[in-house]
Amino acid sequence: MFGIALFQMRALQFVLFCFAAFAAYATYKNRVLSYIAVFLAAAWLLVLKGYEYIPSGRLPMDLSAISYFLYGTCVILPFRPAKVTASQLATLCGLVYGLCVIVRPESFYSRDPDEFVRYFAMVNHAMLFFGGLAMMGHVRFKWTDIFWTLGIVAAVVIYTEICVACGVAEGNAIFSQILNGSIIREVLPNFSMPWWYYIAYYAALLTAVAAWLGLTYVINRKATSKDLKARFFTY
């Protein structure tokens, strides 16, 4: 039964990945439809997560949770650099979460015993992935925007680590595990993490981040360069 549940999680996550990527690509061809889809995704995440967090008084502690509000808010705000960062982080969070579910579904199974909660989280992250990709077709990236993205990420890192240090948040969230390098223990529980591991790990992490930023700029150029006349639907 456990094995079947893990297979279902992997299969559903793969389908959600494919659907989100295809939907973003398909809407690129229709600027009006894509524009509507971006706002619907933002409204979905803002309303849903606002209802989840605001009445309970909880604070979003993980990068994904913060990205829900960041993406939903920046879609509305008339500030281009913020939209760039929001689209990059939303896509990245959806991608990383989805890959982690496919590679290690048992970790998510144990964290969220309730089947509905697990599947709903997968859908919401797929919505982040789709929303971020779709918005890349509506906002023109500039290389100077990298400083905005890195600045916001640094602020999120400081905020998260302060919350963990103060006991407000748990340190086993995926984002915290990625930051401190302990994510490897999801695969190798008994790994001792020697000094050389941190050098190799952070070098690989920085390389992956740089590669991701470069890829988003390529996607942005491909998504916007052929439709420059649709200025009403391009930020």
Backbone as CSV, one residue per row, in Angstrom:
resi,resn,N_x,N_y,N_z,CA_x,CA_y,CA_z,C_x,C_y,C_z
1,MET,0.832,-1.206,0.000,0.000,0.000,0.000,0.869,1.261,0.000
2,PHE,1.943,1.243,0.812,2.856,2.375,0.890,3.535,2.606,-0.459
3,GLY,3.963,1.502,-1.092,4.619,1.603,-2.388,3.696,2.169,-3.453
4,ILE,2.430,1.802,-3.399,1.448,2.318,-4.361,1.260,3.819,-4.178
5,ALA,1.202,4.263,-2.917,1.030,5.691,-2.627,2.215,6.497,-3.160
6,LEU,3.431,5.977,-2.994,4.609,6.673,-3.493,4.612,6.738,-5.015
7,PHE,4.204,5.640,-5.649,4.121,5.628,-7.113,3.096,6.652,-7.602
8,GLN,1.976,6.741,-6.908,0.945,7.705,-7.278,1.454,9.135,-7.143
9,MET,2.223,9.395,-6.093,2.780,10.733,-5.906,3.738,11.079,-7.040
10,ARG,4.616,10.147,-7.379,5.566,10.386,-8.475,4.831,10.627,-9.791
11,ALA,3.840,9.777,-10.061,3.111,9.880,-11.322,2.342,11.193,-11.407
12,LEU,1.659,11.558,-10.322,0.891,12.797,-10.321,1.806,14.005,-10.483
13,GLN,2.944,13.986,-9.780,3.859,15.116,-9.878,4.402,15.267,-11.301
14,PHE,4.709,14.156,-11.935,5.206,14.196,-13.315,4.142,14.757,-14.248
15,VAL,2.905,14.329,-14.067,1.803,14.824,-14.892,1.603,16.321,-14.669
16,LEU,1.661,16.760,-13.400,1.502,18.181,-13.098,2.619,19.007,-13.728
17,PHE,3.841,18.499,-13.671,4.974,19.151,-14.321,4.701,19.358,-15.807
18,CYS,4.347,18.270,-16.464,4.124,18.310,-17.915,2.980,19.254,-18.264
19,PHE,1.897,19.186,-17.487,0.733,20.025,-17.767,1.065,21.495,-17.576
20,ALA,1.787,21.826,-16.484,2.134,23.225,-16.211,3.044,23.786,-17.304
21,ALA,4.036,22.997,-17.714,4.957,23.456,-18.760,4.228,23.622,-20.089
22,PHE,3.364,22.661,-20.421,2.616,22.746,-21.676,1.650,23.927,-21.657
23,ALA,0.971,24.143,-20.519,0.018,25.251,-20.411,0.731,26.590,-20.560
24,ALA,1.916,26.724,-19.943,2.672,27.971,-20.070,3.099,28.187,-21.516
25,TYR,3.577,27.140,-22.168,3.998,27.254,-23.572,2.816,27.590,-24.470
26,ALA,1.683,26.939,-24.213,0.501,27.163,-25.045,-0.024,28.582,-24.904
27,THR,0.008,29.105,-23.675,-0.518,30.457,-23.472,0.435,31.527,-23.986
28,TYR,1.728,31.190,-24.143,2.647,32.148,-24.750,2.149,32.579,-26.134
29,LYS,1.470,31.670,-26.821,1.012,31.935,-28.182,-0.174,32.900,-28.208
30,ASN,-0.847,33.030,-27.089,-2.008,33.917,-27.010,-1.797,34.870,-25.839
31,ARG,-1.373,36.094,-26.124,-0.987,37.031,-25.080,-2.125,37.355,-24.128
32,VAL,-3.328,37.481,-24.652,-4.478,37.802,-23.791,-4.766,36.646,-22.844
33,LEU,-4.805,35.423,-23.393,-5.064,34.249,-22.566,-3.986,34.077,-21.506
34,SER,-2.735,34.302,-21.874,-1.635,34.178,-20.925,-1.744,35.220,-19.823
35,TYR,-2.105,36.437,-20.197,-2.267,37.524,-19.234,-3.348,37.161,-18.207
36,ILE,-4.455,36.628,-18.678,-5.543,36.213,-17.782,-5.088,35.076,-16.875
37,ALA,-4.349,34.117,-17.451,-3.876,32.965,-16.679,-2.940,33.389,-15.558
38,VAL,-2.074,34.367,-15.828,-1.147,34.869,-14.812,-1.915,35.449,-13.626
39,PHE,-2.941,36.233,-13.903,-3.723,36.855,-12.828,-4.579,35.823,-12.080
40,LEU,-5.091,34.836,-12.796,-5.872,33.801,-12.122,-4.990,32.979,-11.189
41,ALA,-3.780,32.662,-11.635,-2.852,31.915,-10.782,-2.499,32.728,-9.544
42,ALA,-2.258,34.036,-9.722,-1.941,34.909,-8.590,-3.115,34.992,-7.619
43,ALA,-4.319,35.139,-8.153,-5.505,35.236,-7.297,-5.724,33.941,-6.522
44,TRP,-5.543,32.815,-7.193,-5.698,31.506,-6.556,-4.753,31.387,-5.351
45,LEU,-3.486,31.695,-5.553,-2.494,31.542,-4.500,-2.690,32.551,-3.367
46,LEU,-3.013,33.793,-3.710,-3.205,34.806,-2.673,-4.412,34.493,-1.793
47,VAL,-5.519,34.178,-2.413,-6.746,33.899,-1.652,-6.588,32.634,-0.826
48,LEU,-6.064,31.588,-1.448,-5.939,30.296,-0.772,-4.963,30.378,0.398
49,LYS,-3.797,30.936,0.144,-2.785,30.995,1.189,-3.107,32.075,2.229
50,GLY,-3.770,33.137,1.793,-4.208,34.131,2.757,-5.196,33.543,3.746
51,TYR,-6.111,32.730,3.237,-7.087,32.055,4.099,-6.408,31.070,5.039
52,GLU,-5.308,30.471,4.573,-4.593,29.491,5.394,-3.767,30.147,6.498
53,TYR,-3.094,31.257,6.175,-2.146,31.847,7.115,-2.740,32.943,7.991
54,ILE,-3.519,33.843,7.413,-3.968,35.023,8.156,-4.827,34.683,9.375
55,PRO,-5.877,33.852,9.253,-6.688,33.559,10.447,-5.905,32.854,11.546
56,SER,-4.915,32.032,11.165,-4.160,31.275,12.169,-3.062,32.100,12.823
57,GLY,-2.715,33.240,12.201,-1.651,34.062,12.745,-0.263,33.523,12.457
58,ARG,-0.157,32.470,11.642,1.147,31.907,11.308,1.867,32.771,10.282
59,LEU,3.181,32.635,10.250,3.997,33.332,9.267,4.520,32.324,8.244
60,PRO,4.606,32.710,6.975,5.226,31.819,5.985,6.709,31.690,6.277
61,MET,7.196,30.452,6.391,8.567,30.234,6.828,9.479,29.675,5.748
62,ASP,8.927,29.057,4.746,9.737,28.440,3.718,9.708,29.301,2.461
63,LEU,10.685,29.103,1.575,10.749,29.908,0.362,9.496,29.731,-0.487
64,SER,8.975,28.517,-0.536,7.755,28.273,-1.301,6.585,29.060,-0.727
65,ALA,6.445,29.015,0.602,5.341,29.732,1.250,5.460,31.229,1.020
66,ILE,6.681,31.747,1.091,6.888,33.174,0.835,6.605,33.498,-0.625
67,SER,6.985,32.584,-1.525,6.784,32.817,-2.956,5.307,32.869,-3.326
68,TYR,4.455,32.149,-2.587,3.023,32.245,-2.839,2.565,33.701,-2.769
69,PHE,2.966,34.374,-1.700,2.545,35.764,-1.493,3.337,36.723,-2.372
70,LEU,4.623,36.440,-2.559,5.455,37.302,-3.390,4.943,37.315,-4.826
71,TYR,4.671,36.140,-5.368,4.175,36.052,-6.738,2.805,36.715,-6.862
72,GLY,1.902,36.356,-5.946,0.553,36.899,-6.014,0.518,38.409,-5.914
73,THR,1.394,38.972,-5.084,1.432,40.421,-4.906,2.113,41.124,-6.075
74,CYS,3.240,40.577,-6.536,4.018,41.237,-7.581,3.323,41.220,-8.940
75,VAL,2.426,40.284,-9.149,1.641,40.290,-10.392,0.819,41.572,-10.472
76,ILE,0.339,42.036,-9.327,-0.525,43.221,-9.278,0.294,44.512,-9.272
77,LEU,1.435,44.500,-8.577,2.238,45.710,-8.445,2.853,46.134,-9.781
78,PRO,2.804,47.435,-10.111,3.380,47.927,-11.367,4.876,48.216,-11.231
79,PHE,5.638,47.190,-10.823,7.070,47.361,-10.625,7.788,46.192,-11.282
80,ARG,8.407,46.451,-12.419,8.958,45.398,-13.258,10.010,44.514,-12.571
81,PRO,11.029,45.080,-11.877,12.026,44.199,-11.250,11.427,43.200,-10.261
82,ALA,10.385,43.634,-9.528,9.741,42.717,-8.584,9.042,41.583,-9.321
83,LYS,8.470,41.878,-10.471,7.819,40.849,-11.272,8.839,39.844,-11.793
84,VAL,10.018,40.332,-12.154,11.080,39.446,-12.628,11.464,38.463,-11.527
85,THR,11.737,38.994,-10.339,12.114,38.143,-9.213,11.011,37.162,-8.860
86,ALA,9.769,37.634,-8.831,8.641,36.779,-8.482,8.495,35.632,-9.473
87,SER,8.650,35.921,-10.755,8.515,34.865,-11.760,9.640,33.849,-11.639
88,GLN,10.863,34.320,-11.370,11.997,33.407,-11.224,11.847,32.517,-9.996
89,LEU,11.486,33.105,-8.862,11.365,32.328,-7.624,10.179,31.380,-7.659
90,ALA,9.067,31.832,-8.240,7.890,30.965,-8.323,8.202,29.729,-9.150
91,THR,8.840,29.927,-10.299,9.190,28.792,-11.148,10.190,27.883,-10.462
92,LEU,11.192,28.475,-9.803,12.214,27.681,-9.127,11.622,26.852,-7.991
93,CYS,10.753,27.460,-7.186,10.143,26.729,-6.065,9.289,25.569,-6.560
94,GLY,8.500,25.834,-7.591,7.682,24.758,-8.142,8.533,23.643,-8.704
95,LEU,9.638,24.004,-9.365,10.527,23.015,-9.965,11.238,22.180,-8.911
96,VAL,11.832,22.839,-7.915,12.585,22.123,-6.880,11.662,21.212,-6.064
97,TYR,10.506,21.741,-5.705,9.564,20.931,-4.933,9.144,19.697,-5.733
98,GLY,8.814,19.918,-6.997,8.378,18.793,-7.823,9.451,17.746,-8.000
99,LEU,10.692,18.175,-8.229,11.789,17.215,-8.383,12.022,16.433,-7.092
100,CYS,11.908,17.129,-5.958,12.079,16.449,-4.671,10.985,15.409,-4.441
101,VAL,9.767,15.719,-4.849,8.672,14.754,-4.709,8.937,13.525,-5.575
102,ILE,9.419,13.739,-6.783,9.696,12.616,-7.683,10.849,11.760,-7.164
103,VAL,11.896,12.412,-6.642,13.078,11.682,-6.173,12.857,11.047,-4.801
104,ARG,12.232,11.805,-3.872,12.050,11.317,-2.504,10.615,11.500,-2.039
105,PRO,9.650,10.819,-2.632,8.248,10.999,-2.222,7.984,10.552,-0.786
106,GLU,8.808,9.618,-0.281,8.587,9.128,1.081,8.762,10.230,2.119
107,SER,9.647,11.198,1.849,9.842,12.308,2.784,8.576,13.146,2.900
108,PHE,7.916,13.397,1.779,6.693,14.194,1.779,5.518,13.384,2.321
109,TYR,5.569,12.091,2.116,4.526,11.211,2.645,4.532,11.251,4.174
110,SER,5.741,11.229,4.765,5.839,11.236,6.225,5.524,12.612,6.808
111,ARG,5.839,13.675,6.059,5.574,15.026,6.559,4.089,15.364,6.504
112,ASP,3.409,14.873,5.486,1.975,15.147,5.306,1.222,13.817,5.207
113,PRO,0.878,13.223,6.357,0.178,11.934,6.327,-1.172,12.000,5.613
114,ASP,-1.807,13.160,5.639,-3.111,13.301,5.001,-2.949,13.383,3.484
115,GLU,-3.635,12.497,2.785,-3.498,12.408,1.329,-3.924,13.700,0.647
116,PHE,-5.013,14.303,1.100,-5.494,15.536,0.492,-4.464,16.653,0.627
117,VAL,-3.849,16.769,1.798,-2.847,17.811,2.041,-1.654,17.624,1.107
118,ARG,-1.203,16.383,0.950,-0.066,16.111,0.061,-0.372,16.515,-1.368
119,TYR,-1.505,16.066,-1.865,-1.845,16.336,-3.261,-2.142,17.811,-3.492
120,PHE,-2.729,18.454,-2.494,-3.034,19.881,-2.634,-1.746,20.698,-2.687
121,ALA,-0.747,20.301,-1.889,0.550,20.977,-1.916,1.204,20.808,-3.282
122,MET,1.071,19.632,-3.864,1.639,19.384,-5.191,0.959,20.261,-6.244
123,VAL,-0.350,20.398,-6.146,-1.088,21.242,-7.091,-0.682,22.702,-6.941
124,ASN,-0.556,23.168,-5.699,-0.181,24.565,-5.468,1.222,24.868,-5.992
125,HIS,2.148,23.943,-5.818,3.499,24.157,-6.339,3.510,24.085,-7.867
126,ALA,2.664,23.253,-8.429,2.536,23.233,-9.887,1.969,24.560,-10.381
127,MET,1.074,25.160,-9.590,0.529,26.467,-9.940,1.625,27.535,-9.885
128,LEU,2.511,27.433,-8.893,3.657,28.335,-8.830,4.537,28.182,-10.068
129,PHE,4.808,26.936,-10.424,5.649,26.639,-11.587,5.033,27.212,-12.856
130,PHE,3.747,26.972,-13.038,3.059,27.500,-14.212,3.018,29.027,-14.196
131,GLY,2.633,29.598,-13.044,2.502,31.048,-12.957,3.809,31.766,-13.230
132,GLY,4.907,31.227,-12.676,6.200,31.837,-12.906,6.618,31.769,-14.362
133,LEU,6.427,30.609,-14.980,6.761,30.460,-16.400,5.911,31.385,-17.262
134,ALA,4.615,31.435,-16.966,3.711,32.260,-17.772,4.063,33.735,-17.665
135,MET,4.428,34.200,-16.454,4.732,35.614,-16.284,6.044,35.989,-16.970
136,MET,6.930,35.023,-17.212,8.165,35.311,-17.933,7.882,35.795,-19.352
137,GLY,6.704,35.513,-19.865,6.349,35.982,-21.185,5.762,37.377,-21.202
138,HIS,5.628,37.993,-20.020,4.989,39.309,-19.932,5.871,40.385,-19.322
139,VAL,7.037,40.021,-18.851,7.920,41.008,-18.219,9.307,40.873,-18.837
140,ARG,9.838,41.989,-19.308,11.134,41.959,-19.971,12.264,41.966,-18.947
141,PHE,13.092,40.955,-18.987,14.209,40.855,-18.053,15.356,41.745,-18.511
142,LYS,16.035,42.352,-17.531,17.287,43.069,-17.768,18.346,42.452,-16.858
143,TRP,19.595,42.510,-17.293,20.649,41.893,-16.491,20.789,42.547,-15.125
144,THR,20.433,43.801,-15.020,20.510,44.473,-13.717,19.480,43.926,-12.733
145,ASP,18.470,43.215,-13.239,17.455,42.640,-12.355,18.026,41.536,-11.476
146,ILE,19.186,41.006,-11.855,19.813,39.957,-11.046,20.067,40.459,-9.627
147,PHE,20.418,41.742,-9.500,20.691,42.293,-8.174,19.427,42.332,-7.319
148,TRP,18.294,42.624,-7.954,17.023,42.573,-7.231,16.720,41.149,-6.771
149,THR,16.896,40.201,-7.672,16.610,38.802,-7.340,17.499,38.320,-6.208
150,LEU,18.810,38.569,-6.316,19.736,38.137,-5.273,19.462,38.850,-3.954
151,GLY,19.082,40.125,-4.023,18.767,40.868,-2.811,17.547,40.315,-2.093
152,ILE,16.498,40.001,-2.857,15.286,39.443,-2.247,15.552,38.053,-1.691
153,VAL,16.327,37.250,-2.420,16.678,35.913,-1.925,17.485,36.028,-0.634
154,ALA,18.434,36.965,-0.594,19.231,37.165,0.622,18.327,37.565,1.792
155,ALA,17.351,38.426,1.534,16.420,38.840,2.592,15.608,37.649,3.090
156,VAL,15.184,36.781,2.176,14.422,35.588,2.566,15.298,34.638,3.380
157,VAL,16.558,34.487,2.972,17.492,33.627,3.709,17.668,34.139,5.135
158,ILE,17.911,35.433,5.298,18.100,36.022,6.635,16.837,35.849,7.476
159,TYR,15.695,36.128,6.871,14.416,35.993,7.572,14.187,34.555,8.035
160,THR,14.441,33.597,7.137,14.225,32.190,7.468,15.152,31.726,8.577
161,GLU,16.431,32.091,8.476,17.396,31.653,9.474,17.130,32.283,10.838
162,ILE,16.662,33.524,10.855,16.302,34.160,12.123,15.117,33.427,12.756
163,CYS,14.135,33.082,11.932,12.962,32.360,12.445,13.350,30.996,12.993
164,VAL,14.271,30.299,12.297,14.736,28.993,12.780,15.507,29.154,14.081
165,ALA,16.402,30.158,14.140,17.206,30.385,15.338,16.341,30.763,16.545
166,CYS,15.240,31.471,16.292,14.342,31.895,17.374,13.322,30.827,17.743
167,GLY,13.349,29.704,17.035,12.416,28.626,17.324,11.031,28.833,16.765
168,VAL,10.870,29.858,15.930,9.564,30.118,15.326,9.287,29.134,14.204
169,ALA,10.350,28.710,13.506,10.226,27.773,12.398,11.113,26.570,12.650
170,GLU,10.773,25.453,12.043,11.581,24.250,12.143,12.689,24.285,11.093
171,GLY,13.828,23.721,11.446,14.959,23.736,10.537,14.948,22.618,9.516
172,ASN,13.878,21.805,9.491,13.850,20.686,8.552,13.047,21.002,7.301
173,ALA,12.661,22.264,7.106,11.999,22.646,5.868,12.992,22.493,4.726
174,ILE,12.473,22.219,3.537,13.350,21.957,2.396,14.317,23.111,2.174
175,PHE,13.812,24.340,2.243,14.656,25.501,1.990,15.803,25.571,2.999
176,SER,15.503,25.339,4.273,16.547,25.364,5.303,17.558,24.243,5.088
177,GLN,17.079,23.085,4.685,17.974,21.963,4.422,18.897,22.258,3.235
178,ILE,18.366,22.938,2.230,19.189,23.319,1.088,20.234,24.341,1.507
179,LEU,19.838,25.281,2.349,20.763,26.327,2.787,21.914,25.767,3.617
180,ASN,21.615,24.870,4.543,22.678,24.368,5.422,23.347,23.096,4.912
181,GLY,22.886,22.606,3.755,23.522,21.451,3.149,23.043,20.111,3.661
182,SER,22.146,20.113,4.638,21.701,18.847,5.228,20.706,18.099,4.349
183,ILE,20.374,18.667,3.186,19.437,18.012,2.280,19.958,16.644,1.848
184,ILE,21.275,16.446,1.888,21.848,15.167,1.481,21.414,14.038,2.405
185,ARG,21.055,14.374,3.636,20.645,13.348,4.590,19.267,12.776,4.274
186,GLU,18.554,13.415,3.346,17.310,12.819,2.869,17.610,11.578,2.043
187,VAL,18.809,11.560,1.441,19.226,10.418,0.620,20.197,9.521,1.380
188,LEU,21.133,10.143,2.127,22.128,9.402,2.909,21.999,9.808,4.372
189,PRO,21.108,9.176,5.107,20.820,9.597,6.495,22.036,9.597,7.413
190,ASN,22.999,8.731,7.179,24.149,8.598,8.077,25.386,9.348,7.581
191,PHE,25.223,10.181,6.583,26.364,10.919,6.041,26.858,11.931,7.066
192,SER,28.178,11.962,7.314,28.734,12.786,8.396,28.965,14.247,8.007
193,MET,28.897,14.577,6.717,29.069,15.943,6.217,30.419,16.537,6.630
194,PRO,31.534,15.992,6.123,32.870,16.540,6.448,33.071,17.910,5.805
195,TRP,34.195,18.556,6.136,34.443,19.923,5.689,34.471,20.044,4.178
196,TRP,35.059,19.040,3.492,35.159,19.127,2.037,33.795,19.047,1.363
197,TYR,32.841,18.420,2.052,31.492,18.327,1.487,30.889,19.715,1.324
198,TYR,31.080,20.588,2.311,30.500,21.930,2.241,31.092,22.733,1.084
199,ILE,32.407,22.567,0.851,33.030,23.270,-0.264,32.422,22.815,-1.589
200,ALA,32.333,21.502,-1.750,31.774,20.964,-2.992,30.293,21.300,-3.117
201,TYR,29.578,21.216,-2.002,28.131,21.444,-2.038,27.802,22.874,-2.414
202,TYR,28.428,23.851,-1.747,28.090,25.252,-2.010,28.599,25.707,-3.381
203,ALA,29.698,25.115,-3.840,30.155,25.409,-5.199,29.122,24.912,-6.219
204,ALA,28.605,23.712,-5.981,27.583,23.164,-6.876,26.282,23.961,-6.780
205,LEU,25.927,24.393,-5.568,24.700,25.154,-5.371,24.767,26.497,-6.078
206,LEU,25.883,27.201,-5.930,26.044,28.496,-6.596,26.053,28.332,-8.116
207,THR,26.661,27.261,-8.593,26.659,26.991,-10.035,25.250,26.737,-10.541
208,ALA,24.473,25.976,-9.760,23.092,25.678,-10.148,22.245,26.944,-10.163
209,VAL,22.447,27.825,-9.177,21.694,29.087,-9.131,22.044,29.959,-10.329
210,ALA,23.350,30.054,-10.642,23.775,30.853,-11.792,23.194,30.277,-13.090
211,ALA,23.207,28.957,-13.204,22.657,28.311,-14.400,21.155,28.562,-14.500
212,TRP,20.484,28.542,-13.358,19.044,28.783,-13.361,18.723,30.205,-13.794
213,LEU,19.458,31.169,-13.259,19.227,32.561,-13.644,19.468,32.749,-15.141
214,GLY,20.536,32.136,-15.656,20.806,32.227,-17.082,19.699,31.609,-17.910
215,LEU,19.178,30.469,-17.458,18.100,29.798,-18.180,16.835,30.641,-18.211
216,THR,16.532,31.322,-17.107,15.324,32.155,-17.083,15.429,33.307,-18.078
217,TYR,16.623,33.825,-18.264,16.804,34.897,-19.242,16.620,34.375,-20.660
218,VAL,17.071,33.149,-20.913,16.862,32.544,-22.227,15.378,32.326,-22.479
219,ILE,14.679,31.796,-21.473,13.235,31.582,-21.605,12.527,32.900,-21.861
220,ASN,12.925,33.942,-21.132,12.302,35.251,-21.292,12.494,35.804,-22.695
221,ARG,13.695,35.665,-23.235,13.945,36.160,-24.593,13.106,35.397,-25.614
222,LYS,13.005,34.097,-25.440,12.217,33.289,-26.373,10.729,33.605,-26.262
223,ALA,10.264,33.925,-25.045,8.830,34.110,-24.815,8.342,35.490,-25.217
224,THR,9.229,36.493,-25.226,8.760,37.857,-25.475,9.225,38.455,-26.793
225,SER,10.305,37.949,-27.370,10.915,38.626,-28.512,10.042,38.645,-29.756
226,LYS,9.158,37.670,-29.908,8.357,37.582,-31.122,7.003,38.286,-31.011
227,ASP,6.746,38.926,-29.878,5.431,39.546,-29.700,5.595,40.929,-29.073
228,LEU,6.505,41.722,-29.617,6.797,43.014,-29.017,5.697,44.039,-29.234
229,LYS,4.774,43.790,-30.168,3.726,44.756,-30.449,2.593,44.712,-29.434
230,ALA,2.499,43.617,-28.695,1.404,43.484,-27.725,1.777,44.203,-26.435
231,ARG,1.919,45.513,-26.496,2.459,46.252,-25.368,1.491,46.313,-24.189
232,PHE,0.192,46.263,-24.444,-0.756,46.306,-23.337,-0.606,45.072,-22.447
233,PHE,-0.196,43.974,-23.049,-0.068,42.721,-22.305,1.389,42.389,-21.999
234,THR,2.255,43.385,-22.066,3.654,43.182,-21.709,4.075,44.256,-20.720
235,TYR,4.609,43.868,-19.596,5.014,44.831,-18.570,6.332,45.496,-18.974
